[in-house]
Amino acid sequence: MTGSGKIMCWAGWPRNQKKKELQFRANRFHNGLKNMELIFRKKFLREARIIGNKQLAVHLNKIFRQIEKVKSPDEIGGLVKLENYAHYYRIRIKISETRDYRLVLSIRKNKVWTERIALASKIFYKN
């Protein structure tokens, strides 16, 4: 999946870097407030590349576009706070009856880090 500007680009993700973060540009509004800033962790990029499911890529693209547009974490659809963790959240992505994925996010102020993506049966929420 390729694209330009704010659309995520699977083919363009760099490999073999020590610290891998892709940042989407945040828009600045007339009142000085910024949208949420999306940062990809190296582990997430590796897991997304290994899964390689096109339907999952479409769902992730929709989620990431939504995260870009919102001004607070409360406006993100399907976001559930994980118990016993201060800044960790999950989003359920149901592709079919057998494919049920979890996207794990870490949110602090206006920054959103994508931590993990895996099948619901295999996900561990904390590294």
N, C-alpha and C positions, 0 to 999 in steps of 0.2 A: 504494500500500500504506500503510495507516494503522494506528495502534495507540495504546496509551497506556503510560505507565510506561517499562519497559525495552525495549519493542518499538520498532524503528526506524520512523520515520514519514516516508515519502517526501514526502507532500504538505505536511508541516509544516516542511520544511527552508527556512530563510530564504534570500533572494536578495540580491545586490548588497551584501554586507558585505565589509569589508576583510579581516578575519580570521574565518574561518568554522570553528568547532570545536563539535561536538556531543559532549558527554560523557555516557556512561552512568554511572549511580550505582554505585559500588562497595560491596559488602557488607562489613561489618566482622565478623570472627569472634571467638570468645571469647578466642583467643590474641593478638588484635591484628593479625593478618595481613589483608591486603586482597587481593581478587581483582584481576585485570588491569583496567586502566582503558582504555577504548576512546575514541579521539579521531579525528574525521573531518577530513581536510584539505579545503580548498576545491576543489582540483583533482580529488580523488576524487569529491566530490559532483557536480561538473560532468560528469565522465565517466559516472558512474552514471545521471545524468538523461538524458544524450544517448543512451546505449545503450537504456534503457527496456525491457529484456527481463524479462518476469514470472518466467520460470524462473530467471534470474540473480538476481532479487530474493529469491526463495525460498531459493536456495543461500546468498546473502550473509547473510540473516537467520539461518540455521542456524549459519553460521560465527561471526557476531557474538555469538550467544547462547552458543556454546561458549567464545569468548574471554572473555566476562563471567564464566563459572563457574570457569575454571582459575586456579590460583595461580602458575604459572610457564609460561614459553614452551614448555618441553619437553612439556607436556600438550596443546598445540594440534595437532589432527590435520592431516596433510598439509603441515606447515610445512617449507620447505626454505631453508637459508641460501644467500644469493647469494655467489658467489666474489668476492673483492677488495673487499667491502663489510663493514664491521664490524657494522652494526646492521640491515641490510636482509634481508628474508625474502620468500618468495613462497608462494602457495597456488594450486594448479591447480584450476580449476573447469571440468569438462567437461560441457557441456549436450547436445551432439549430436556427430555425426561431423564436422560442419563448424564448430561453435561451441566453441572451446576458449579460455577466458579465463584470465588471470592476475591475481591480487590481490596487490599489492605492499604489504608492511607494514614499518614501522620500529619496532623494539622496544628500549626502554631501561628497565631495572628493571621496574616494574610498569605501565608505560604503553605502549600500542600505538597507533601512528598509522597510519591507512589512507592510503597514499600514492597509489596508482594502481590502475585497473581497465581492462583493454583486452584485445582479442584477442591471443592468444599471438604471432601473426605481426607485430603492430604495437607491441608493448610495448617501451618503453625503461626500464630499471630505475632509472636515475639521471637527475634533472632537468637 
